[in-house]
Amino acid sequence: MEDIYLNKLKKIAQEKGLAVVLGSRLTNQELTWKDLMSKVLLSFSEAQKELRCYTEEILEGDMPVEVFFRMLYQQTKDKKPSFLEAFQYQDTTFIHKQIAYLVKENFLHSLGISAVDNRLSLALKAASCASLENTTWLNGEISQEDFSESCLAVTNNKFNSLCPAGTRFFQQLESCEAVLVVGLFPGDFAWRSIYGYLTEYAKKNKTIYWVSSHELIPLTHIVSLSGGALINEPVSKVLKEIFLDSQAKLPAEFFQGSEEGEGQNISIPKKFSIFDEKETECCFFFASLLNFLMSRRKALDLLSIVITKSLQEKKYDLLAEAHRLTGKIFLEQGRLEKSIEEHIKAIDYWALCEDETNMAAEYTLCADNYWSGSAVEKSLQYYGEANSLYHRLEDNRGIAEVSAKLALICDSEEDYDLAQKYYTECLKARTNMGDHSGEIIAYVNLGNCLLKKQSWEEAKKYLENALELSEKFHDTFSIGEIYQLLGLIYMNFQEYTQSKVYYEKVYHFYQKEQDHISMPFVYCNLGHVCARLEDFDNAIKYYEQALECYEKMGDWQHLASVYTNLGLLYSNRCEYRTSEDYFSKAEEIFAAMGDIYNLIKTHTNLGKVYTLQGEMENAIECYRANMEMQIQLGDKQELANTLIAIAMVYLQTKQMDKTITHLQKAIALYDVLNLAEEKKEAAQILSIIQSKMANN
């Protein structure tokens, strides 16, 4: 182990800044999830010869092991999964004992265990370790009473994601200095999710060290990305060297033992009896696997067999499952109407089974399809049916998911009162579940909805709740948006100093996250708030940084908007020539894009700048261009306003007849539009002008 890395790890460990991710493959002798998947699959195909032709395709496909076993558990929840016996060990290992001592003496920032076996639990028990405050099993642990449900149930986990506890672990790694990964390799349970999280931390300059004797591409990529290293040494030796300076606090066994000669002490069944006398169920399982691997034609062939056999055998629950999966495949193929037909059939069969939970789920799938097909009324109807069932079942997860979708539809239809009702329902359900991440998102959505209703104080309350939870649980998913919205609220309150505080927070957050897409919006907001504070130099600096970003992105719409802001800023500083240059750049873009509304606004700004510079002909030319576009748009009110602007230019050039003519035309338009106040103001101006002319 190179001294440079060893010294770094020693220092980090001494400061308790080292997090450890512990996998299951600490020697070359442990059973891997991939091995177990092969054994289970071959056992099934041996029992049913007609499925052998699919086995090789599934084994050679890119099938994540967590997907395989979660699908298997989903179909066999009525019996204890026999394949889990493979992870029940009788004895622990030396490496697990070392980790247990580190946990007991609180040497680690945090420990995440991706392995599901019980070896660390045995070691912790032997070490009499009382506190496991910073220790998390990312996928659950085999001896836990609720392991099967918490690790394998699809209701708690998507097919290929980490368990909720695992997600929370990675969200809390922000404060560690480095991560040491041992025993974790491609093909492990939830490998892709764990690797994805580690990659994100590597991008944030969080150093990652990986103990491995094999230079696998994913491992070398992530350590080079993070500035860490691949350590080709036995795990126990690495731990001894890192904590060598802590000999006084650790038992002698930590430094004297070895993992040599240790192997697995478990027996693997040669035959798995999960689908004994359940050929139709096994057929459906293979169809599910083939569908995941996108072999959809073969999956549909098997599902056709399942539907026929299930109907004959009166297995209505399996029949409903088969119609559900068929509907999902049809949707993937773009056959929306056929997909809906299959889901409606499934609803009928779930009703025969008196299975209201699955009925609600099927109503939701139907509603999803209607929504994707822009059939809003139908989607609302089916989501409503699902929501009613979930409320009757007191199923908070179902309520949260469906009410969130109902809220989004109402939000998009600009029915903000109803959207608020459903967002509130979603929030209550997430709170009841103890789902802090979902609770934060619900608070943010509710805050956003209230902003659209102009309920600024109420929105502020919900967003502050979201911020409090985000900070408490180190959940950064929505924190950038929260800062942005709070900055907007304080801007509306004209509390510009406080607004700037939040915009600066989001600025530092996105810089740390290297979120280059969001940065230009932050620059613009900082520019706005600095302009309000009359800090014009910094406002210009931020707007110019936004310009640089938008130019690189080729985002012409936002580029033109920033040019407009700079034009207004320089106009306020009485630097009219520079202001004119920026307005002209915005005019060019809006004209090229055919954005008439913004082109009219830009011409108005140019007209004002030309007037202030005494370039009256140019000002009138801008206003007349606006008149032509406003006539085409049929926008009589804005046309009247433009006539007033032209009249004021003519007034400054002492062209009184033209001034009066344009004022009279504006008054006539205001009269037609029943705009009494505007008509009165214009008439007063006209009266004053005519009075002065009469006196002269």
Secondary structure, DSSP 8 states (H G I E B T S, - for coil): --HHHHHHHHHHHHTT-EEEEE-S-SSS-S--HHHHHHHHHHHHHHH-GGGHHHHHHHHHS---HHHHHHHHHHH-TTS--GGGGGG--SS--HHHHHHHHHHHTT--SEEEE---SSHHHHHHHHTT----TTEEETT--TTSTTHIIIII-TTTS-TTS--HHHHHHHHTGGG-SEEEEES--TTSTTHHHHHHHHHHHHHTT-EEEEE-SS--HHHHHHHHHHT-EEE-S-HHHHHHHHTGGGTTTS-THHHH---TT--------S---TTTT-HHHHHHHHHHHHHHTT-HHHHHHHHHHHHHHHHHHT-HHHHHHHHHHHHHHHHHTT-HHHHHHHHHHHHHHHHHTT-HHHHHHHHHHHHHHHHHTT-HHHHHHHHHHHHHHHHHHT-HHHHHHHHHHHHHHHHHTT-HHHHHHHHHHHHHHHHHHT-HHHHHHHHHHHHHHHHHTT-HHHHHHHHHHHHHHHHHTT--TTHHHHHHHHHHHHHHTT-HHHHHHHHHHHHHHHHHHT-TTTHHHHHHHHHHHHHHTT-HHHHHHHHHHHHHHHHHHT-HHHHHHHHHHHHHHHHHTT-HHHHHHHHHHHHHHHHHHT-HHHHHHHHHHHHHHHHHTT-HHHHHHHHHHHHHHHHHHT-HHHHHHHHHHHHHHHHHTT-HHHHHHHHHHHHHHHHHTT-HHHHHHHHHHHHHHHHHHHH-
